[in-house]
Amino acid sequence: MTMTTHSPALVPFADNSASRTIGGMTVENGTDSIAFYGQTDFSRDKAGLARAQALLAFMQQVVTTLEAQKDLPDALPPRKPAKVDNPFV
């Protein structure tokens, strides 16, 4: 079972740098959104149960955080791409 935590506690929407790995899936925190990428298997064993419980617990934190926000918008405005100076000139 692979369960790596890159931060002591991943608090949904608290920062733009914390991440957590559950199996082979990475959860990256952000102040506006949370990204999930990779994949993990929920095998029919104790390791699969632990991964499923970890994901469920985090998702419940996300739902609780969103429900508690009184001024939750219908949708966020589209992100504007950041301009980056060309390092080759």
A tleap script that builds the chain and sets N, CA, C and O, in Angstrom:
source leaprc.protein.ff14SB
mol = sequence {
  NMET THR MET THR THR HIE SER PRO ALA LEU
  VAL PRO PHE ALA ASP ASN SER ALA SER ARG
  THR ILE GLY GLY MET THR VAL GLU ASN GLY
  THR ASP SER ILE ALA PHE TYR GLY GLN THR
  ASP PHE SER ARG ASP LYS ALA GLY LEU ALA
  ARG ALA GLN ALA LEU LEU ALA PHE MET GLN
  GLN VAL VAL THR THR LEU GLU ALA GLN LYS
  ASP LEU PRO ASP ALA LEU PRO PRO ARG LYS
  PRO ALA LYS VAL ASP ASN PRO PHE CVAL
}
set mol.1.N position { 0.839 -1.170 0.000 }
set mol.1.CA position { 0.000 0.000 0.000 }
set mol.1.C position { 0.889 1.239 0.000 }
set mol.1.O position { 1.782 1.371 0.836 }
set mol.2.N position { 0.639 2.136 -0.935 }
set mol.2.CA position { 1.374 3.390 -0.983 }
set mol.2.C position { 0.453 4.488 -0.497 }
set mol.2.O position { -0.591 4.733 -1.101 }
set mol.3.N position { 0.815 5.141 0.568 }
set mol.3.CA position { 0.058 6.268 1.070 }
set mol.3.C position { 1.069 7.279 1.566 }
set mol.3.O position { 1.603 7.149 2.667 }
set mol.4.N position { 1.326 8.278 0.756 }
set mol.4.CA position { 2.333 9.272 1.079 }
set mol.4.C position { 1.653 10.592 1.352 }
set mol.4.O position { 0.751 10.985 0.612 }
set mol.5.N position { 2.055 11.272 2.377 }
set mol.5.CA position { 1.536 12.595 2.662 }
set mol.5.C position { 2.681 13.581 2.570 }
set mol.5.O position { 3.691 13.439 3.258 }
set mol.6.N position { 2.521 14.594 1.707 }
set mol.6.CA position { 3.559 15.601 1.532 }
set mol.6.C position { 3.389 16.749 2.508 }
set mol.6.O position { 4.285 17.583 2.639 }
set mol.7.N position { 2.271 16.809 3.187 }
set mol.7.CA position { 2.029 17.847 4.180 }
set mol.7.C position { 1.389 17.174 5.383 }
set mol.7.O position { 0.734 16.143 5.232 }
set mol.8.N position { 1.563 17.739 6.584 }
set mol.8.CA position { 0.992 17.113 7.769 }
set mol.8.C position { -0.516 16.901 7.653 }
set mol.8.O position { -1.025 15.840 8.015 }
set mol.9.N position { -1.228 17.902 7.151 }
set mol.9.CA position { -2.661 17.763 6.942 }
set mol.9.C position { -3.034 18.582 5.726 }
set mol.9.O position { -2.687 19.759 5.635 }
set mol.10.N position { -3.731 17.976 4.802 }
set mol.10.CA position { -4.157 18.687 3.608 }
set mol.10.C position { -5.514 19.299 3.899 }
set mol.10.O position { -6.520 18.593 3.968 }
set mol.11.N position { -5.540 20.611 4.068 }
set mol.11.CA position { -6.772 21.339 4.357 }
set mol.11.C position { -7.284 21.888 3.032 }
set mol.11.O position { -6.605 22.703 2.408 }
set mol.12.N position { -8.472 21.461 2.584 }
set mol.12.CA position { -8.975 21.892 1.288 }
set mol.12.C position { -8.990 23.413 1.131 }
set mol.12.O position { -9.468 24.136 2.006 }
set mol.13.N position { -8.463 23.880 0.010 }
set mol.13.CA position { -8.462 25.284 -0.401 }
set mol.13.C position { -7.612 26.187 0.502 }
set mol.13.O position { -7.737 27.409 0.424 }
set mol.14.N position { -6.761 25.623 1.347 }
set mol.14.CA position { -5.991 26.422 2.304 }
set mol.14.C position { -4.756 27.075 1.686 }
set mol.14.O position { -4.317 28.125 2.155 }
set mol.15.N position { -4.195 26.472 0.647 }
set mol.15.CA position { -2.974 27.019 0.063 }
set mol.15.C position { -2.817 26.518 -1.361 }
set mol.15.O position { -3.632 25.735 -1.850 }
set mol.16.N position { -1.778 26.968 -2.012 }
set mol.16.CA position { -1.505 26.560 -3.394 }
set mol.16.C position { -0.295 25.648 -3.505 }
set mol.16.O position { 0.284 25.528 -4.585 }
set mol.17.N position { 0.100 25.003 -2.416 }
set mol.17.CA position { 1.328 24.218 -2.497 }
set mol.17.C position { 1.239 22.811 -1.912 }
set mol.17.O position { 2.079 21.971 -2.234 }
set mol.18.N position { 0.279 22.534 -1.089 }
set mol.18.CA position { 0.219 21.226 -0.432 }
set mol.18.C position { -0.309 20.160 -1.386 }
set mol.18.O position { -1.152 20.441 -2.237 }
set mol.19.N position { 0.186 18.949 -1.239 }
set mol.19.CA position { -0.316 17.826 -2.019 }
set mol.19.C position { -0.289 16.564 -1.167 }
set mol.19.O position { 0.387 16.496 -0.141 }
set mol.20.N position { -1.034 15.582 -1.615 }
set mol.20.CA position { -1.095 14.299 -0.932 }
set mol.20.C position { -1.243 13.222 -1.991 }
set mol.20.O position { -1.936 13.415 -2.990 }
set mol.21.N position { -0.600 12.106 -1.775 }
set mol.21.CA position { -0.713 10.984 -2.697 }
set mol.21.C position { -1.462 9.854 -2.015 }
set mol.21.O position { -1.121 9.443 -0.906 }
set mol.22.N position { -2.481 9.363 -2.691 }
set mol.22.CA position { -3.266 8.225 -2.206 }
set mol.22.C position { -3.107 7.143 -3.263 }
set mol.22.O position { -3.633 7.263 -4.369 }
set mol.23.N position { -2.383 6.091 -2.920 }
set mol.23.CA position { -2.059 5.090 -3.931 }
set mol.23.C position { -1.231 5.756 -5.006 }
set mol.23.O position { -0.167 6.302 -4.713 }
set mol.24.N position { -1.692 5.726 -6.239 }
set mol.24.CA position { -0.996 6.388 -7.336 }
set mol.24.C position { -1.666 7.683 -7.757 }
set mol.24.O position { -1.319 8.243 -8.797 }
set mol.25.N position { -2.614 8.170 -6.975 }
set mol.25.CA position { -3.340 9.386 -7.312 }
set mol.25.C position { -2.834 10.538 -6.454 }
set mol.25.O position { -2.696 10.405 -5.238 }
set mol.26.N position { -2.560 11.662 -7.095 }
set mol.26.CA position { -2.092 12.847 -6.381 }
set mol.26.C position { -3.221 13.848 -6.279 }
set mol.26.O position { -3.947 14.087 -7.243 }
set mol.27.N position { -3.362 14.426 -5.108 }
set mol.27.CA position { -4.328 15.481 -4.851 }
set mol.27.C position { -3.514 16.741 -4.597 }
set mol.27.O position { -2.737 16.800 -3.644 }
set mol.28.N position { -3.691 17.758 -5.454 }
set mol.28.CA position { -2.975 19.028 -5.290 }
set mol.28.C position { -3.946 20.089 -4.819 }
set mol.28.O position { -4.982 20.324 -5.440 }
set mol.29.N position { -3.602 20.721 -3.724 }
set mol.29.CA position { -4.433 21.761 -3.141 }
set mol.29.C position { -4.266 23.062 -3.911 }
set mol.29.O position { -3.218 23.318 -4.504 }
set mol.30.N position { -5.294 23.864 -3.895 }
set mol.30.CA position { -5.260 25.201 -4.461 }
set mol.30.C position { -6.275 26.051 -3.724 }
set mol.30.O position { -7.190 25.515 -3.099 }
set mol.31.N position { -6.132 27.355 -3.782 }
set mol.31.CA position { -7.088 28.207 -3.084 }
set mol.31.C position { -8.396 28.336 -3.856 }
set mol.31.O position { -9.433 28.634 -3.263 }
set mol.32.N position { -8.364 28.114 -5.181 }
set mol.32.CA position { -9.580 28.184 -5.994 }
set mol.32.C position { -10.097 26.819 -6.421 }
set mol.32.O position { -11.287 26.665 -6.692 }
set mol.33.N position { -9.221 25.837 -6.482 }
set mol.33.CA position { -9.639 24.506 -6.921 }
set mol.33.C position { -8.660 23.457 -6.396 }
set mol.33.O position { -7.562 23.772 -5.937 }
set mol.34.N position { -9.091 22.221 -6.480 }
set mol.34.CA position { -8.268 21.085 -6.061 }
set mol.34.C position { -8.162 20.159 -7.258 }
set mol.34.O position { -9.173 19.813 -7.868 }
set mol.35.N position { -6.948 19.754 -7.600 }
set mol.35.CA position { -6.721 18.903 -8.760 }
set mol.35.C position { -6.421 17.476 -8.326 }
set mol.35.O position { -5.704 17.247 -7.351 }
set mol.36.N position { -6.975 16.527 -9.056 }
set mol.36.CA position { -6.703 15.108 -8.869 }
set mol.36.C position { -6.093 14.595 -10.161 }
set mol.36.O position { -6.622 14.861 -11.240 }
set mol.37.N position { -4.995 13.869 -10.070 }
set mol.37.CA position { -4.458 13.237 -11.264 }
set mol.37.C position { -3.738 11.955 -10.888 }
set mol.37.O position { -3.376 11.733 -9.733 }
set mol.38.N position { -3.543 11.123 -11.891 }
set mol.38.CA position { -2.975 9.803 -11.653 }
set mol.38.C position { -4.099 8.798 -11.523 }
set mol.38.O position { -5.225 9.056 -11.950 }
set mol.39.N position { -3.805 7.680 -10.949 }
set mol.39.CA position { -4.847 6.685 -10.716 }
set mol.39.C position { -4.479 5.825 -9.528 }
set mol.39.O position { -3.310 5.695 -9.165 }
set mol.40.N position { -5.487 5.251 -8.942 }
set mol.40.CA position { -5.273 4.306 -7.860 }
set mol.40.C position { -6.325 3.220 -7.980 }
set mol.40.O position { -7.375 3.426 -8.588 }
set mol.41.N position { -6.048 2.090 -7.412 }
set mol.41.CA position { -6.992 0.977 -7.413 }
set mol.41.C position { -7.539 0.796 -6.006 }
set mol.41.O position { -6.812 0.918 -5.020 }
set mol.42.N position { -8.810 0.507 -5.932 }
set mol.42.CA position { -9.418 0.152 -4.660 }
set mol.42.C position { -9.600 -1.364 -4.680 }
set mol.42.O position { -10.674 -1.883 -4.986 }
set mol.43.N position { -8.520 -2.045 -4.346 }
set mol.43.CA position { -8.534 -3.506 -4.353 }
set mol.43.C position { -9.380 -4.021 -3.192 }
set mol.43.O position { -9.612 -3.320 -2.207 }
set mol.44.N position { -9.825 -5.242 -3.333 }
set mol.44.CA position { -10.696 -5.846 -2.327 }
set mol.44.C position { -9.856 -6.458 -1.210 }
set mol.44.O position { -9.859 -7.669 -0.989 }
set mol.45.N position { -9.131 -5.569 -0.510 }
set mol.45.CA position { -8.289 -5.982 0.596 }
set mol.45.C position { -8.126 -4.801 1.546 }
set mol.45.O position { -8.718 -3.744 1.326 }
set mol.46.N position { -7.339 -4.969 2.584 }
set mol.46.CA position { -7.176 -3.894 3.573 }
set mol.46.C position { -6.507 -2.659 2.967 }
set mol.46.O position { -6.835 -1.531 3.337 }
set mol.47.N position { -5.576 -2.868 2.043 }
set mol.47.CA position { -4.911 -1.738 1.392 }
set mol.47.C position { -5.924 -0.935 0.564 }
set mol.47.O position { -5.912 0.295 0.596 }
set mol.48.N position { -6.792 -1.622 -0.168 }
set mol.48.CA position { -7.822 -0.945 -0.953 }
set mol.48.C position { -8.793 -0.200 -0.060 }
set mol.48.O position { -9.208 0.915 -0.377 }
set mol.49.N position { -9.151 -0.808 1.045 }
set mol.49.CA position { -10.040 -0.153 2.010 }
set mol.49.C position { -9.390 1.113 2.562 }
set mol.49.O position { -10.057 2.140 2.689 }
set mol.50.N position { -8.114 1.054 2.888 }
set mol.50.CA position { -7.412 2.225 3.425 }
set mol.50.C position { -7.376 3.359 2.405 }
set mol.50.O position { -7.573 4.520 2.764 }
set mol.51.N position { -7.125 3.031 1.129 }
set mol.51.CA position { -7.110 4.055 0.084 }
set mol.51.C position { -8.498 4.664 -0.084 }
set mol.51.O position { -8.632 5.882 -0.201 }
set mol.52.N position { -9.520 3.832 -0.096 }
set mol.52.CA position { -10.893 4.327 -0.245 }
set mol.52.C position { -11.286 5.214 0.940 }
set mol.52.O position { -11.924 6.250 0.752 }
set mol.53.N position { -10.915 4.818 2.142 }
set mol.53.CA position { -11.232 5.623 3.326 }
set mol.53.C position { -10.509 6.965 3.303 }
set mol.53.O position { -11.084 7.988 3.676 }
set mol.54.N position { -9.243 6.966 2.862 }
set mol.54.CA position { -8.472 8.211 2.792 }
set mol.54.C position { -9.099 9.168 1.780 }
set mol.54.O position { -9.224 10.362 2.049 }
set mol.55.N position { -9.492 8.649 0.621 }
set mol.55.CA position { -10.117 9.486 -0.397 }
set mol.55.C position { -11.480 9.988 0.068 }
set mol.55.O position { -11.806 11.160 -0.122 }
set mol.56.N position { -12.265 9.122 0.668 }
set mol.56.CA position { -13.579 9.507 1.178 }
set mol.56.C position { -13.462 10.581 2.254 }
set mol.56.O position { -14.232 11.541 2.251 }
set mol.57.N position { -12.517 10.434 3.166 }
set mol.57.CA position { -12.334 11.420 4.235 }
set mol.57.C position { -11.943 12.780 3.660 }
set mol.57.O position { -12.447 13.812 4.103 }
set mol.58.N position { -11.045 12.781 2.675 }
set mol.58.CA position { -10.656 14.051 2.078 }
set mol.58.C position { -11.821 14.675 1.321 }
set mol.58.O position { -12.060 15.877 1.438 }
set mol.59.N position { -12.544 13.877 0.551 }
set mol.59.CA position { -13.685 14.408 -0.200 }
set mol.59.C position { -14.748 14.962 0.743 }
set mol.59.O position { -15.401 15.952 0.415 }
set mol.60.N position { -14.932 14.346 1.901 }
set mol.60.CA position { -15.888 14.880 2.873 }
set mol.60.C position { -15.426 16.234 3.392 }
set mol.60.O position { -16.248 17.122 3.618 }
set mol.61.N position { -14.116 16.404 3.585 }
set mol.61.CA position { -13.571 17.705 3.990 }
set mol.61.C position { -13.848 18.760 2.914 }
set mol.61.O position { -14.205 19.895 3.229 }
set mol.62.N position { -13.682 18.377 1.644 }
set mol.62.CA position { -13.943 19.307 0.545 }
set mol.62.C position { -15.406 19.734 0.551 }
set mol.62.O position { -15.705 20.925 0.456 }
set mol.63.N position { -16.322 18.770 0.663 }
set mol.63.CA position { -17.753 19.077 0.669 }
set mol.63.C position { -18.107 19.967 1.854 }
set mol.63.O position { -18.836 20.946 1.692 }
set mol.64.N position { -17.607 19.646 3.032 }
set mol.64.CA position { -17.885 20.432 4.232 }
set mol.64.C position { -17.373 21.861 4.079 }
set mol.64.O position { -18.053 22.812 4.466 }
set mol.65.N position { -16.169 22.013 3.512 }
set mol.65.CA position { -15.600 23.340 3.298 }
set mol.65.C position { -16.444 24.145 2.320 }
set mol.65.O position { -16.719 25.319 2.565 }
set mol.66.N position { -16.858 23.533 1.219 }
set mol.66.CA position { -17.667 24.233 0.228 }
set mol.66.C position { -19.045 24.586 0.780 }
set mol.66.O position { -19.547 25.684 0.538 }
set mol.67.N position { -19.657 23.666 1.515 }
set mol.67.CA position { -20.974 23.937 2.093 }
set mol.67.C position { -20.932 25.079 3.104 }
set mol.67.O position { -21.914 25.806 3.253 }
set mol.68.N position { -19.820 25.244 3.794 }
set mol.68.CA position { -19.688 26.282 4.818 }
set mol.68.C position { -19.459 27.672 4.226 }
set mol.68.O position { -19.617 28.674 4.923 }
set mol.69.N position { -19.091 27.739 2.953 }
set mol.69.CA position { -18.828 29.035 2.323 }
set mol.69.C position { -20.159 29.665 1.915 }
set mol.69.O position { -20.829 29.186 1.000 }
set mol.70.N position { -20.530 30.740 2.600 }
set mol.70.CA position { -21.829 31.379 2.384 }
set mol.70.C position { -21.924 32.082 1.038 }
set mol.70.O position { -23.007 32.134 0.456 }
set mol.71.N position { -20.830 32.621 0.530 }
set mol.71.CA position { -20.849 33.382 -0.717 }
set mol.71.C position { -20.298 32.572 -1.894 }
set mol.71.O position { -19.630 33.121 -2.770 }
set mol.72.N position { -20.575 31.278 -1.912 }
set mol.72.CA position { -20.071 30.394 -2.958 }
set mol.72.C position { -20.665 30.814 -4.305 }
set mol.72.O position { -21.886 30.814 -4.462 }
set mol.73.N position { -19.818 31.173 -5.283 }
set mol.73.CA position { -20.340 31.601 -6.590 }
set mol.73.C position { -20.882 30.410 -7.387 }
set mol.73.O position { -20.566 29.257 -7.096 }
set mol.74.N position { -21.702 30.711 -8.393 }
set mol.74.CA position { -22.216 29.657 -9.279 }
set mol.74.C position { -21.069 29.004 -10.044 }
set mol.74.O position { -21.061 27.791 -10.255 }
set mol.75.N position { -20.104 29.821 -10.455 }
set mol.75.CA position { -18.921 29.327 -11.174 }
set mol.75.C position { -17.815 30.368 -11.046 }
set mol.75.O position { -18.084 31.562 -10.915 }
set mol.76.N position { -16.579 29.904 -11.084 }
set mol.76.CA position { -15.445 30.826 -11.064 }
set mol.76.C position { -15.243 31.402 -12.459 }
set mol.76.O position { -15.526 30.729 -13.450 }
set mol.77.N position { -14.760 32.632 -12.552 }
set mol.77.CA position { -14.446 33.179 -13.879 }
set mol.77.C position { -13.293 32.389 -14.497 }
set mol.77.O position { -12.468 31.825 -13.779 }
set mol.78.N position { -13.238 32.350 -15.823 }
set mol.78.CA position { -12.131 31.624 -16.467 }
set mol.78.C position { -10.791 32.221 -16.052 }
set mol.78.O position { -10.658 33.430 -15.866 }
set mol.79.N position { -9.817 31.352 -15.913 }
set mol.79.CA position { -8.474 31.809 -15.551 }
set mol.79.C position { -7.825 32.490 -16.741 }
set mol.79.O position { -7.927 32.025 -17.876 }
set mol.80.N position { -7.156 33.599 -16.462 }
set mol.80.CA position { -6.399 34.283 -17.504 }
set mol.80.C position { -4.992 33.708 -17.494 }
set mol.80.O position { -4.370 33.603 -16.437 }
set mol.81.N position { -4.485 33.332 -18.670 }
set mol.81.CA position { -3.125 32.781 -18.691 }
set mol.81.C position { -2.115 33.830 -18.236 }
set mol.81.O position { -2.205 35.002 -18.600 }
set mol.82.N position { -1.169 33.389 -17.447 }
set mol.82.CA position { -0.130 34.289 -16.960 }
set mol.82.C position { 0.893 34.515 -18.065 }
set mol.82.O position { 1.262 33.587 -18.785 }
set mol.83.N position { 1.342 35.746 -18.189 }
set mol.83.CA position { 2.367 36.063 -19.176 }
set mol.83.C position { 3.728 35.765 -18.553 }
set mol.83.O position { 4.036 36.211 -17.447 }
set mol.84.N position { 4.523 35.011 -19.280 }
set mol.84.CA position { 5.849 34.623 -18.821 }
set mol.84.C position { 6.873 35.156 -19.815 }
set mol.84.O position { 6.717 34.990 -21.025 }
set mol.85.N position { 7.909 35.791 -19.309 }
set mol.85.CA position { 8.970 36.285 -20.189 }
set mol.85.C position { 9.678 35.121 -20.853 }
set mol.85.O position { 9.902 34.079 -20.238 }
set mol.86.N position { 10.028 35.310 -22.122 }
set mol.86.CA position { 10.737 34.299 -22.880 }
set mol.86.C position { 12.177 34.207 -22.352 }
set mol.86.O position { 12.913 35.191 -22.434 }
set mol.87.N position { 12.592 33.071 -21.821 }
set mol.87.CA position { 13.949 32.962 -21.266 }
set mol.87.C position { 15.020 32.840 -22.351 }
set mol.87.O position { 16.210 32.849 -22.034 }
set mol.88.N position { 14.626 32.724 -23.625 }
set mol.88.CA position { 15.579 32.503 -24.691 }
set mol.88.C position { 15.934 33.771 -25.468 }
set mol.88.O position { 16.680 33.712 -26.445 }
set mol.89.N position { 15.404 34.913 -25.037 }
set mol.89.CA position { 15.765 36.171 -25.720 }
set mol.89.C position { 16.585 37.054 -24.841 }
set mol.89.O position { 16.974 38.147 -25.254 }
savepdb mol mol.pdb
quit
